[in-house]
Amino acid sequence: MENFRKVRSEEGPEASGSGAGPFADLAPGAVHMRVKEGSKIRNLLAFATASMAQPATRAIVFSGCGRAATKTVTCVEILKRRLAGLHQVTRLRYRSVREVWQSLPPGPDHPPASLSVLKNVPGLAILLSKDALDPLQLGYQPPGSRPSLPSPPAAPTAKRGPGDPAAEEGAPKRSQPESGAGDEDRTA
């Protein structure tokens, strides 16, 4: 691919099978947040928090594709911590992207060659709702459910010796003057 440059990319329809999006039975007042790769999390969360503060807004959908998928999950997790009691449904989906590449130096004896690549890019759509959702659907998480993580081990209180490398890891490092460096005249 080093001798080619991307000319354009065309997004095709989603390969999830439904034309109405991943959540076809949503109320008409639901907010849809499309997370892009360059979106700022603070801007997305400011708008989402303000929207969910209104009593008329009962649901919000965050969707992101490709590199924006991790940013989508981050936004959802922060919003769930800010607003307690939200029900969640997560759906995985794929988007077809066709990239067209063209050869870089079209020589005088070679016509410019083009290459077409079809990719299925994974994405997420996450629904957060103030109202109860069907707990039997795939990807459902009830409010307040967090996977149980093992608790970190308690920090040892015993003092370690000066030669122990583990004792030096957390301790702040101090610079010590080199021998003879303090004997020099500092009036220069």
Order of alpha helices (4+ residues) and beta strands (2+ residues): beta-beta-alpha-beta-alpha-beta-beta-beta-alpha
